Amino acid sequence: MKKLFFSLFLVITFSATILKAEMVAISEGKADAKIKLIVYESLTCSHCADFHKKIYPLLKEDFIDNGLVNIEFRNFPLDIAALNASKIAHCNNDGDSKILHYLYANQSRWVKGKTVEELNKNLKKLIENSSYSLNFDSCINDKALEDSILEERIDGMKNFKIQATPTLIILGEKFEKTLTYKNLKKYLEKLI
């Protein structure tokens, strides 16, 4: 009887741990970097894709790779398609940013169509034709992951009054200047 009770206890404990598992943050840079930068973004946002294509590479070269900035990409989905893409970016992921960057680099290939179903179909095709081994349907239907993403969005609204994407938070303060690399670089250099 004790063995049965202990086995049942282990199953319940293990199940509760799985249900409470939080998604791993997608970040780059040294964990102890002097400057902590958070980007709230939506995967269907064209301005966010521009950030990833035009500003992020320079930021990476000048600040992240040099150990000066740690960047964390946080979810702020603006629609269902962005929520589903966020699930793909985080699914079976240990914090690596490759899929996230891939989704932004190929945004024009999957963010098209009149319905969420069409966008999902495009997203699924993009992932299936990539080198990433993801079970699209399993990722999209992951309720715990969805809850974590939506919770991150709510936290952004509560803690930083996020209203648009991308929004940068640098050392706990919202970056209020026009988001160009020149402005961002100048701001970061003052903090170093």
ROBA-924394 format. One record per residue: x, y, z negated of N, C-alpha, C in turn; residue number from 1. Coordinates in Angstrom, 3 decimals. Layout:
+----------+----------+----------+----------+----------+----------+----------+----------+----------+------+
|       nx |       ny |       nz |      cax |      cay |      caz |       cx |       cy |       cz | mimi |
+----------+----------+----------+----------+----------+----------+----------+----------+----------+------+
|        X |        Y |        Z |        X |        Y |        Z |        X |        Y |        Z |  NUM |
...
+----------+----------+----------+----------+----------+----------+----------+----------+----------+------+
***
This chain:
+----------+----------+----------+----------+----------+----------+----------+----------+----------+------+
|       nx |       ny |       nz |      cax |      cay |      caz |       cx |       cy |       cz | mimi |
+----------+----------+----------+----------+----------+----------+----------+----------+----------+------+
|    0.823 |   -1.188 |    0.000 |    0.000 |    0.000 |    0.000 |    0.874 |    1.261 |    0.000 |    1 |
|    1.956 |    1.227 |   -0.782 |    2.852 |    2.372 |   -0.823 |    3.477 |    2.620 |    0.543 |    2 |
|    3.843 |    1.525 |    1.262 |    4.438 |    1.677 |    2.591 |    3.439 |    2.294 |    3.557 |    3 |
|    2.205 |    1.870 |    3.483 |    1.164 |    2.413 |    4.362 |    0.948 |    3.891 |    4.068 |    4 |
|    0.869 |    4.239 |    2.795 |    0.690 |    5.640 |    2.412 |    1.875 |    6.482 |    2.879 |    5 |
|    3.104 |    5.971 |    2.676 |    4.307 |    6.690 |    3.079 |    4.339 |    6.876 |    4.596 |    6 |
|    3.984 |    5.843 |    5.342 |    3.956 |    5.933 |    6.811 |    2.941 |    6.963 |    7.268 |    7 |
|    1.776 |    6.959 |    6.656 |    0.739 |    7.923 |    6.989 |    1.215 |    9.343 |    6.655 |    8 |
|    1.884 |    9.496 |    5.519 |    2.433 |   10.794 |    5.114 |    3.434 |   11.299 |    6.155 |    9 |
|    4.313 |   10.414 |    6.626 |    5.305 |   10.794 |    7.634 |    4.639 |   11.228 |    8.942 |   10 |
|    3.630 |   10.501 |    9.369 |    2.922 |   10.839 |   10.610 |    2.251 |   12.207 |   10.480 |   11 |
|    1.589 |   12.446 |    9.377 |    0.911 |   13.731 |    9.161 |    1.925 |   14.861 |    9.084 |   12 |
|    3.015 |   14.649 |    8.352 |    4.050 |   15.668 |    8.235 |    4.666 |   15.967 |    9.592 |   13 |
|    4.982 |   14.917 |   10.350 |    5.582 |   15.091 |   11.670 |    4.615 |   15.819 |   12.601 |   14 |
|    3.344 |   15.454 |   12.564 |    2.331 |   16.105 |   13.406 |    2.185 |   17.574 |   13.041 |   15 |
|    2.170 |   17.885 |   11.771 |    2.051 |   19.276 |   11.330 |    3.263 |   20.082 |   11.783 |   16 |
|    4.437 |   19.453 |   11.741 |    5.649 |   20.131 |   12.195 |    5.562 |   20.437 |   13.677 |   17 |
|    5.076 |   19.516 |   14.467 |    4.932 |   19.735 |   15.904 |    3.947 |   20.865 |   16.171 |   18 |
|    2.833 |   20.873 |   15.485 |    1.822 |   21.897 |   15.705 |    2.322 |   23.282 |   15.306 |   19 |
|    3.202 |   23.345 |   14.309 |    3.700 |   24.624 |   13.848 |    4.967 |   25.058 |   14.580 |   20 |
|    5.476 |   24.207 |   15.472 |    6.717 |   24.546 |   16.174 |    6.533 |   25.839 |   16.949 |   21 |
|    7.494 |   26.721 |   16.790 |    7.424 |   27.997 |   17.481 |    8.285 |   27.932 |   18.725 |   22 |
|    7.908 |   28.741 |   19.719 |    8.717 |   28.773 |   20.923 |   10.034 |   29.456 |   20.608 |   23 |
|   11.045 |   29.050 |   21.324 |   12.370 |   29.623 |   21.151 |   12.455 |   30.899 |   21.978 |   24 |
|   12.990 |   31.955 |   21.384 |   13.127 |   33.226 |   22.089 |   14.115 |   33.069 |   23.242 |   25 |
|   13.822 |   33.728 |   24.346 |   14.743 |   33.762 |   25.479 |   15.627 |   34.985 |   25.282 |   26 |
|   16.922 |   34.736 |   25.129 |   17.832 |   35.847 |   24.880 |   19.191 |   35.578 |   25.505 |   27 |
|   19.973 |   36.644 |   25.590 |   21.339 |   36.557 |   26.111 |   22.231 |   37.469 |   25.289 |   28 |
|   23.495 |   37.115 |   25.231 |   24.462 |   37.936 |   24.516 |   24.799 |   37.363 |   23.158 |   29 |
|   25.822 |   37.938 |   22.567 |   26.250 |   37.491 |   21.245 |   25.169 |   37.797 |   20.217 |   30 |
|   24.894 |   36.830 |   19.376 |   23.867 |   37.012 |   18.343 |   24.220 |   38.146 |   17.388 |   31 |
|   25.518 |   38.378 |   17.188 |   25.934 |   39.430 |   16.256 |   26.332 |   40.729 |   16.971 |   32 |
|   25.847 |   40.911 |   18.196 |   26.150 |   42.143 |   18.936 |   25.653 |   43.353 |   18.152 |   33 |
|   26.348 |   44.461 |   18.296 |   26.004 |   45.685 |   17.566 |   24.615 |   46.196 |   17.942 |   34 |
|   24.253 |   46.041 |   19.209 |   22.979 |   46.581 |   19.689 |   22.019 |   45.443 |   20.023 |   35 |
|   20.858 |   45.472 |   19.390 |   19.785 |   44.512 |   19.676 |   18.774 |   45.208 |   20.576 |   36 |
|   18.564 |   44.644 |   21.745 |   17.628 |   45.211 |   22.714 |   16.543 |   44.185 |   22.989 |   37 |
|   15.306 |   44.607 |   22.882 |   14.156 |   43.743 |   23.163 |   13.435 |   44.331 |   24.370 |   38 |
|   13.069 |   43.459 |   25.311 |   12.294 |   43.900 |   26.464 |   10.945 |   43.187 |   26.415 |   39 |
|    9.876 |   43.961 |   26.289 |    8.525 |   43.405 |   26.405 |    8.147 |   43.489 |   27.871 |   40 |
|    7.748 |   42.341 |   28.438 |    7.492 |   42.307 |   29.876 |    6.400 |   41.312 |   30.240 |   41 |
|    5.868 |   41.523 |   31.446 |    4.824 |   40.668 |   31.993 |    5.321 |   40.137 |   33.331 |   42 |
|    5.230 |   38.839 |   33.532 |    5.796 |   38.230 |   34.733 |    5.089 |   38.612 |   36.031 |   43 |
|    3.915 |   39.223 |   35.968 |    3.261 |   39.707 |   37.188 |    3.495 |   41.200 |   37.408 |   44 |
|    4.240 |   41.829 |   36.551 |    4.509 |   43.268 |   36.620 |    5.654 |   43.529 |   37.600 |   45 |
|    5.393 |   44.316 |   38.642 |    6.429 |   44.612 |   39.639 |    7.546 |   45.464 |   39.040 |   46 |
|    7.227 |   46.325 |   38.089 |    8.265 |   47.135 |   37.436 |    9.203 |   46.249 |   36.602 |   47 |
|    8.649 |   45.196 |   36.030 |    9.470 |   44.247 |   35.272 |   10.406 |   43.492 |   36.217 |   48 |
|    9.891 |   43.097 |   37.376 |   10.731 |   42.433 |   38.377 |   11.844 |   43.374 |   38.828 |   49 |
|   11.514 |   44.652 |   39.020 |   12.535 |   45.642 |   39.383 |   13.598 |   45.751 |   38.293 |   50 |
|   13.178 |   45.723 |   37.038 |   14.129 |   45.755 |   35.927 |   15.106 |   44.588 |   36.048 |   51 |
|   14.573 |   43.389 |   36.305 |   15.412 |   42.192 |   36.404 |   16.335 |   42.231 |   37.615 |   52 |
|   15.899 |   42.851 |   38.681 |   16.693 |   42.885 |   39.913 |   17.698 |   44.034 |   39.948 |   53 |
|   17.336 |   45.183 |   39.389 |   18.157 |   46.387 |   39.554 |   18.894 |   46.835 |   38.292 |   54 |
|   18.264 |   46.736 |   37.142 |   18.871 |   47.249 |   35.907 |   19.577 |   46.143 |   35.130 |   55 |
|   18.926 |   45.018 |   34.964 |   19.484 |   43.923 |   34.176 |   20.890 |   43.494 |   34.641 |   56 |
|   21.157 |   43.306 |   35.954 |   22.507 |   42.870 |   36.353 |   23.608 |   43.841 |   35.902 |   57 |
|   23.341 |   45.135 |   35.974 |   24.320 |   46.131 |   35.531 |   24.460 |   46.119 |   34.010 |   58 |
|   23.329 |   45.991 |   33.331 |   23.323 |   45.891 |   31.871 |   24.114 |   44.670 |   31.416 |   59 |
|   23.916 |   43.571 |   32.102 |   24.633 |   42.327 |   31.777 |   26.133 |   42.516 |   31.958 |   60 |
|   26.510 |   43.072 |   33.075 |   27.935 |   43.254 |   33.381 |   28.620 |   44.218 |   32.412 |   61 |
|   27.971 |   45.327 |   32.119 |   28.596 |   46.374 |   31.300 |   28.464 |   46.172 |   29.787 |   62 |
|   27.388 |   45.538 |   29.350 |   27.122 |   45.486 |   27.911 |   26.926 |   44.077 |   27.340 |   63 |
|   26.146 |   43.250 |   28.017 |   25.834 |   41.923 |   27.460 |   27.064 |   41.021 |   27.506 |   64 |
|   27.696 |   40.926 |   28.687 |   28.872 |   40.059 |   28.836 |   30.067 |   40.529 |   28.015 |   65 |
|   30.081 |   41.785 |   27.631 |   31.163 |   42.328 |   26.812 |   30.881 |   42.219 |   25.317 |   66 |
|   29.761 |   41.585 |   24.961 |   29.451 |   41.365 |   23.555 |   28.883 |   42.563 |   22.825 |   67 |
|   28.509 |   43.600 |   23.561 |   28.000 |   44.821 |   22.923 |   26.493 |   44.795 |   22.700 |   68 |
|   25.762 |   44.070 |   23.565 |   24.298 |   44.043 |   23.495 |   23.805 |   42.605 |   23.485 |   69 |
|   22.841 |   42.364 |   22.631 |   22.072 |   41.121 |   22.648 |   20.688 |   41.510 |   23.145 |   70 |
|   20.235 |   40.870 |   24.215 |   18.930 |   41.186 |   24.789 |   17.981 |   40.020 |   24.569 |   71 |
|   16.765 |   40.336 |   24.167 |   15.725 |   39.324 |   23.991 |   14.550 |   39.703 |   24.877 |   72 |
|   14.101 |   38.748 |   25.671 |   12.977 |   38.961 |   26.569 |   11.707 |   38.462 |   25.867 |   73 |
|   10.789 |   39.373 |   25.596 |    9.556 |   39.000 |   24.902 |    8.355 |   39.085 |   25.846 |   74 |
|    7.391 |   38.270 |   25.550 |    6.192 |   38.161 |   26.392 |    5.171 |   39.226 |   26.059 |   75 |
|    4.673 |   39.856 |   27.111 |    3.557 |   40.778 |   26.989 |    2.705 |   40.613 |   28.251 |   76 |
|    2.103 |   39.407 |   28.412 |    1.364 |   39.135 |   29.649 |    0.181 |   40.087 |   29.817 |   77 |
|    0.084 |   40.648 |   31.015 |   -0.988 |   41.594 |   31.326 |   -2.206 |   40.925 |   31.940 |   78 |
|   -2.071 |   39.651 |   32.287 |   -3.181 |   38.916 |   32.901 |   -2.943 |   37.419 |   32.719 |   79 |
|   -3.914 |   36.618 |   33.151 |   -3.835 |   35.159 |   32.985 |   -2.666 |   34.575 |   33.783 |   80 |
|   -2.431 |   35.092 |   34.987 |   -1.324 |   34.580 |   35.807 |    0.013 |   34.809 |   35.107 |   81 |
|    0.174 |   35.960 |   34.482 |    1.408 |   36.249 |   33.743 |    1.524 |   35.337 |   32.521 |   82 |
|    0.412 |   35.071 |   31.861 |    0.414 |   34.155 |   30.717 |    0.875 |   32.773 |   31.161 |   83 |
|    0.335 |   32.297 |   32.286 |    0.726 |   30.974 |   32.784 |    2.204 |   30.945 |   33.170 |   84 |
|    2.688 |   31.997 |   33.794 |    4.104 |   32.060 |   34.173 |    4.986 |   32.098 |   32.918 |   85 |
|    4.530 |   32.781 |   31.875 |    5.284 |   32.810 |   30.614 |    5.385 |   31.406 |   30.030 |   86 |
|    4.324 |   30.635 |   30.158 |    4.361 |   29.245 |   29.681 |    5.418 |   28.461 |   30.442 |   87 |
|    5.512 |   28.694 |   31.748 |    6.520 |   28.013 |   32.564 |    7.925 |   28.430 |   32.111 |   88 |
|    8.134 |   29.718 |   31.871 |    9.451 |   30.212 |   31.457 |    9.903 |   29.616 |   30.126 |   89 |
|    8.946 |   29.330 |   29.240 |    9.281 |   28.823 |   27.905 |    9.158 |   27.310 |   27.765 |   90 |
|    8.528 |   26.660 |   28.698 |    8.239 |   25.228 |   28.581 |    9.522 |   24.404 |   28.537 |   91 |
|    9.656 |   23.581 |   27.518 |   10.841 |   22.726 |   27.354 |   12.130 |   23.537 |   27.473 |   92 |
|   12.126 |   24.708 |   26.903 |   13.256 |   25.620 |   27.052 |   13.865 |   25.911 |   25.692 |   93 |
|   15.172 |   25.900 |   25.653 |   15.896 |   26.157 |   24.398 |   16.395 |   27.596 |   24.303 |   94 |
|   15.751 |   28.504 |   25.043 |   16.138 |   29.909 |   24.996 |   16.904 |   30.372 |   26.225 |   95 |
|   17.081 |   29.492 |   27.197 |   17.802 |   29.833 |   28.424 |   16.949 |   30.767 |   29.284 |   96 |
|   17.596 |   31.713 |   29.945 |   16.874 |   32.716 |   30.728 |   16.792 |   32.408 |   32.217 |   97 |
|   17.338 |   31.287 |   32.670 |   17.400 |   30.991 |   34.108 |   16.021 |   30.950 |   34.768 |   98 |
|   15.074 |   30.256 |   34.172 |   13.741 |   30.154 |   34.780 |   13.062 |   31.521 |   34.796 |   99 |
|   13.208 |   32.275 |   33.731 |   12.629 |   33.618 |   33.662 |   13.153 |   34.480 |   34.816 |  100 |
|   14.472 |   34.498 |   35.001 |   15.064 |   35.285 |   36.086 |   14.612 |   34.754 |   37.451 |  101 |
|   14.490 |   33.444 |   37.575 |   14.032 |   32.822 |   38.818 |   12.605 |   33.268 |   39.156 |  102 |
|   11.743 |   33.312 |   38.160 |   10.355 |   33.735 |   38.384 |   10.290 |   35.197 |   38.825 |  103 |
|   11.108 |   36.049 |   38.222 |   11.129 |   37.458 |   38.634 |   11.746 |   37.621 |   40.024 |  104 |
|   12.814 |   36.893 |   40.310 |   13.471 |   36.998 |   41.617 |   12.541 |   36.561 |   42.742 |  105 |
|   11.626 |   35.652 |   42.436 |   10.707 |   35.115 |   43.435 |    9.265 |   35.569 |   43.230 |  106 |
|    9.087 |   36.657 |   42.498 |    7.742 |   37.133 |   42.162 |    6.858 |   37.318 |   43.394 |  107 |
|    7.410 |   37.856 |   44.478 |    6.607 |   38.116 |   45.678 |    6.107 |   36.824 |   46.337 |  108 |
|    6.739 |   35.696 |   46.015 |    6.314 |   34.420 |   46.586 |    5.131 |   33.799 |   45.857 |  109 |
|    4.968 |   34.123 |   44.587 |    3.883 |   33.472 |   43.845 |    2.818 |   34.442 |   43.350 |  110 |
|    3.128 |   35.730 |   43.239 |    2.124 |   36.695 |   42.780 |    1.383 |   37.239 |   44.001 |  111 |
|    0.562 |   36.382 |   44.548 |   -0.283 |   36.778 |   45.673 |   -1.497 |   35.864 |   45.695 |  112 |
|   -2.613 |   36.432 |   46.099 |   -3.865 |   35.691 |   46.101 |   -4.943 |   36.488 |   45.402 |  113 |
|   -6.158 |   36.048 |   45.566 |   -7.297 |   36.773 |   44.997 |   -7.775 |   36.185 |   43.675 |  114 |
|   -7.353 |   34.977 |   43.381 |   -7.812 |   34.326 |   42.147 |   -6.634 |   33.779 |   41.357 |  115 |
|   -6.876 |   33.512 |   40.088 |   -5.860 |   32.905 |   39.239 |   -5.483 |   31.535 |   39.792 |  116 |
|   -6.453 |   30.831 |   40.311 |   -6.196 |   29.507 |   40.868 |   -5.190 |   29.583 |   42.025 |  117 |
|   -5.330 |   30.598 |   42.877 |   -4.389 |   30.766 |   43.986 |   -2.993 |   31.080 |   43.472 |  118 |
|   -2.906 |   31.959 |   42.494 |   -1.608 |   32.294 |   41.923 |   -0.974 |   31.086 |   41.248 |  119 |
|   -1.780 |   30.304 |   40.530 |   -1.273 |   29.087 |   39.896 |   -0.756 |   28.106 |   40.943 |  120 |
|   -1.477 |   27.992 |   42.039 |   -1.062 |   27.097 |   43.119 |    0.292 |   27.546 |   43.681 |  121 |
|    0.450 |   28.856 |   43.887 |    1.721 |   29.396 |   44.382 |    2.846 |   29.173 |   43.378 |  122 |
|    2.537 |   29.390 |   42.099 |    3.527 |   29.202 |   41.038 |    3.948 |   27.737 |   40.953 |  123 |
|    2.972 |   26.843 |   41.039 |    3.263 |   25.409 |   40.987 |    4.155 |   25.001 |   42.160 |  124 |
|    3.861 |   25.499 |   43.338 |    4.663 |   25.185 |   44.522 |    6.092 |   25.708 |   44.354 |  125 |
|    6.228 |   26.918 |   43.828 |    7.548 |   27.504 |   43.600 |    8.370 |   26.633 |   42.649 |  126 |
|    7.755 |   26.195 |   41.561 |    8.460 |   25.375 |   40.565 |    8.779 |   23.999 |   41.135 |  127 |
|    7.837 |   23.401 |   41.853 |    8.078 |   22.068 |   42.431 |    9.179 |   22.087 |   43.479 |  128 |
|    9.355 |   23.206 |   44.163 |   10.399 |   23.331 |   45.187 |   11.720 |   23.852 |   44.624 |  129 |
|   11.787 |   24.003 |   43.313 |   13.006 |   24.487 |   42.665 |   13.798 |   23.305 |   42.109 |  130 |
|   14.905 |   23.617 |   41.495 |   15.727 |   22.573 |   40.871 |   15.318 |   22.311 |   39.417 |  131 |
|   14.266 |   22.994 |   38.954 |   13.837 |   22.840 |   37.566 |   12.904 |   21.645 |   37.423 |  132 |
|   13.181 |   20.815 |   36.450 |   12.380 |   19.617 |   36.211 |   11.318 |   19.906 |   35.165 |  133 |
|   10.221 |   20.476 |   35.614 |    9.131 |   20.792 |   34.703 |    7.852 |   20.117 |   35.181 |  134 |
|    7.074 |   19.650 |   34.230 |    5.749 |   19.145 |   34.559 |    4.807 |   20.344 |   34.486 |  135 |
|    4.498 |   20.935 |   35.624 |    3.733 |   22.165 |   35.704 |    2.430 |   22.081 |   34.906 |  136 |
|    1.648 |   21.037 |   35.155 |    0.341 |   20.923 |   34.492 |    0.476 |   20.807 |   32.983 |  137 |
|    1.475 |   20.061 |   32.536 |    1.701 |   19.920 |   31.096 |    2.078 |   21.271 |   30.476 |  138 |
|    2.927 |   22.006 |   31.168 |    3.356 |   23.317 |   30.660 |    2.178 |   24.292 |   30.601 |  139 |
|    1.397 |   24.345 |   31.653 |    0.263 |   25.272 |   31.732 |   -0.797 |   24.952 |   30.681 |  140 |
|   -0.927 |   23.685 |   30.331 |   -1.965 |   23.273 |   29.379 |   -1.465 |   23.190 |   27.940 |  141 |
|   -0.261 |   23.679 |   27.668 |    0.321 |   23.641 |   26.330 |   -0.305 |   24.748 |   25.470 |  142 |
|   -1.272 |   24.376 |   24.652 |   -2.024 |   25.333 |   23.841 |   -1.153 |   25.986 |   22.764 |  143 |
|   -0.259 |   25.222 |   22.160 |    0.617 |   25.790 |   21.122 |    1.540 |   26.847 |   21.723 |  144 |
|    2.054 |   26.578 |   22.915 |    2.914 |   27.536 |   23.600 |    2.124 |   28.789 |   23.968 |  145 |
|    0.923 |   28.593 |   24.449 |    0.047 |   29.725 |   24.782 |   -0.209 |   30.594 |   23.549 |  146 |
|   -0.492 |   29.958 |   22.435 |   -0.742 |   30.704 |   21.198 |    0.487 |   31.517 |   20.778 |  147 |
|    1.669 |   30.928 |   20.917 |    2.909 |   31.636 |   20.554 |    3.135 |   32.849 |   21.454 |  148 |
|    2.868 |   32.694 |   22.735 |    3.039 |   33.797 |   23.685 |    2.064 |   34.926 |   23.366 |  149 |
|    0.806 |   34.567 |   23.123 |   -0.198 |   35.589 |   22.805 |    0.093 |   36.258 |   21.461 |  150 |
|    0.610 |   35.488 |   20.530 |    0.982 |   36.053 |   19.220 |    2.121 |   37.066 |   19.395 |  151 |
|    3.071 |   36.760 |   20.287 |    4.173 |   37.684 |   20.545 |    3.650 |   38.985 |   21.153 |  152 |
|    2.653 |   38.871 |   22.019 |    2.033 |   40.058 |   22.626 |    1.351 |   40.913 |   21.543 |  153 |
|    0.608 |   40.263 |   20.676 |   -0.082 |   40.969 |   19.587 |    0.928 |   41.653 |   18.666 |  154 |
|    2.015 |   40.955 |   18.345 |    3.058 |   41.547 |   17.500 |    3.654 |   42.789 |   18.153 |  155 |
|    3.846 |   42.748 |   19.469 |    4.370 |   43.915 |   20.192 |    3.444 |   45.109 |   20.086 |  156 |
|    2.148 |   44.842 |   20.163 |    1.168 |   45.930 |   20.036 |    1.171 |   46.481 |   18.611 |  157 |
|    1.189 |   45.595 |   17.630 |    1.149 |   46.018 |   16.232 |    2.418 |   46.750 |   15.813 |  158 |
|    3.559 |   46.151 |   16.112 |    4.829 |   46.662 |   15.598 |    5.408 |   47.824 |   16.389 |  159 |
|    5.146 |   47.855 |   17.709 |    5.783 |   48.871 |   18.550 |    4.811 |   49.664 |   19.418 |  160 |
|    3.518 |   49.406 |   19.245 |    2.493 |   50.122 |   20.024 |    2.743 |   49.988 |   21.536 |  161 |
|    3.121 |   48.785 |   21.982 |    3.380 |   48.526 |   23.400 |    2.081 |   48.709 |   24.171 |  162 |
|    2.155 |   49.463 |   25.256 |    0.979 |   49.687 |   26.103 |    1.264 |   49.407 |   27.568 |  163 |
|    2.533 |   49.319 |   27.936 |    2.907 |   49.098 |   29.330 |    4.171 |   48.243 |   29.371 |  164 |
|    4.424 |   47.691 |   30.549 |    5.622 |   46.884 |   30.729 |    6.405 |   47.396 |   31.924 |  165 |
|    7.729 |   47.280 |   31.874 |    8.511 |   46.835 |   30.725 |    8.654 |   47.945 |   29.691 |  166 |
|    8.727 |   47.553 |   28.440 |    9.026 |   48.477 |   27.353 |   10.250 |   47.943 |   26.630 |  167 |
|   11.229 |   48.818 |   26.448 |   12.465 |   48.442 |   25.770 |   12.437 |   48.949 |   24.336 |  168 |
|   12.877 |   48.093 |   23.440 |   13.034 |   48.437 |   22.031 |   14.521 |   48.272 |   21.723 |  169 |
|   15.159 |   49.354 |   21.324 |   16.591 |   49.327 |   21.045 |   16.803 |   49.645 |   19.568 |  170 |
|   17.376 |   48.691 |   18.876 |   17.594 |   48.818 |   17.422 |   16.308 |   49.236 |   16.707 |  171 |
|   15.209 |   48.636 |   17.108 |   13.927 |   48.871 |   16.447 |   13.168 |   50.098 |   16.898 |  172 |
|   13.711 |   50.854 |   17.853 |   13.057 |   52.076 |   18.333 |   12.724 |   51.948 |   19.818 |  173 |
|   11.561 |   52.465 |   20.181 |   11.132 |   52.430 |   21.577 |   11.991 |   53.371 |   22.421 |  174 |
|   12.473 |   52.856 |   23.560 |   13.242 |   53.669 |   24.507 |   12.242 |   54.506 |   25.293 |  175 |
|   12.261 |   55.803 |   25.087 |   11.234 |   56.691 |   25.628 |   11.612 |   57.379 |   26.940 |  176 |
|   12.867 |   57.299 |   27.330 |   13.291 |   57.971 |   28.555 |   12.819 |   57.190 |   29.780 |  177 |
|   12.866 |   57.818 |   30.955 |   12.556 |   57.126 |   32.200 |   13.533 |   55.963 |   32.341 |  178 |
|   13.017 |   54.791 |   32.680 |   13.845 |   53.587 |   32.710 |   14.641 |   53.491 |   34.016 |  179 |
|   15.809 |   54.107 |   33.973 |   16.796 |   53.951 |   35.034 |   18.052 |   53.435 |   34.362 |  180 |
|   18.936 |   52.817 |   35.138 |   20.159 |   52.323 |   34.512 |   21.006 |   53.471 |   33.978 |  181 |
|   21.028 |   54.569 |   34.695 |   21.808 |   55.729 |   34.261 |   21.357 |   56.194 |   32.871 |  182 |
|   20.040 |   56.337 |   32.683 |   19.506 |   56.763 |   31.378 |   19.784 |   55.739 |   30.285 |  183 |
|   19.595 |   54.458 |   30.625 |   19.812 |   53.398 |   29.644 |   21.278 |   53.317 |   29.248 |  184 |
|   22.163 |   53.386 |   30.223 |   23.600 |   53.320 |   29.954 |   24.047 |   54.459 |   29.042 |  185 |
|   23.589 |   55.649 |   29.359 |   23.944 |   56.834 |   28.563 |   23.463 |   56.663 |   27.112 |  186 |
|   22.245 |   56.158 |   26.945 |   21.664 |   55.946 |   25.623 |   22.464 |   54.888 |   24.841 |  187 |
|   22.809 |   53.782 |   25.508 |   23.543 |   52.708 |   24.847 |   24.957 |   53.151 |   24.474 |  188 |
|   25.594 |   53.911 |   25.338 |   26.959 |   54.376 |   25.055 |   27.019 |   55.247 |   23.806 |  189 |
|   25.949 |   55.981 |   23.547 |   25.906 |   56.804 |   22.330 |   25.821 |   55.941 |   21.061 |  190 |
|   25.302 |   54.735 |   21.208 |   25.138 |   53.841 |   20.054 |   26.374 |   53.011 |   19.741 |  191 |
|   27.305 |   52.981 |   20.658 |   28.495 |   52.126 |   20.477 |   29.548 |   52.844 |   19.646 |  192 |
+----------+----------+----------+----------+----------+----------+----------+----------+----------+------+
***
